[in-house]
Amino acid sequence: GNGTKKQLEICNEYLNGENGPELAKKHDVSIGLIYSILRKFNVERRSRKGLSLSQKHRDKLKRAKK
């Protein structure tokens, strides 16, 4: 149903760099719910510090695919 689509949207936004609190505010849900959705879809949580690293890693992956 519609719920899953919404949850996938949240996962995608998180993977695109938005953090839990931003997503919770944007979708008007609790941070706990955001994180349980991420867990449900096996989205790897990142530490604040790890963001730039994962961004670089993702760029590297993009380049490698071409």
C-alpha positions in Angstrom: 0.0 0.0 0.0 0.8 3.7 0.3 2.8 3.1 3.5 5.6 1.2 1.9 6.0 3.8 -0.8 6.4 6.5 1.9 8.9 4.3 3.8 11.0 3.8 0.7 10.9 7.5 0.1 12.3 8.1 3.6 15.0 5.5 3.0 16.0 7.2 -0.2 16.1 10.6 1.4 18.2 9.3 4.2 20.6 7.7 1.7 20.8 11.0 -0.2 22.2 12.7 2.9 19.2 13.8 5.0 19.4 12.9 8.7 16.9 11.3 11.0 15.8 14.6 12.7 15.3 16.3 9.3 13.3 13.4 8.0 11.2 13.2 11.2 10.3 16.9 10.9 9.6 16.7 7.2 7.3 13.7 7.4 5.8 14.7 10.7 6.8 11.4 12.4 9.0 10.5 15.4 12.7 10.0 15.0 12.2 6.5 16.4 9.9 5.7 13.6 12.4 6.9 11.0 15.1 4.7 12.4 12.8 1.6 12.7 11.9 2.1 9.0 15.6 2.3 8.1 16.2 -0.9 10.1 13.3 -2.6 8.3 14.8 -1.9 4.9 18.4 -2.7 6.1 19.5 0.8 5.5 22.9 1.3 7.1 22.9 4.0 9.7 25.8 6.4 9.4 27.4 8.4 12.1 27.5 12.2 11.6 31.3 11.9 11.2 30.9 9.2 8.5 28.9 11.2 6.1 31.7 12.7 4.1 33.3 9.3 3.9 30.2 7.6 2.6 29.7 10.4 0.1 33.2 9.9 -1.3 32.7 6.2 -1.3 29.5 6.6 -3.2 31.2 8.8 -5.8 33.9 6.2 -6.2 31.3 3.6 -6.8 29.5 5.7 -9.4 32.8 6.2 -11.2 33.6 2.5 -11.1 30.3 1.6 -12.7 30.9 3.6 -15.8 
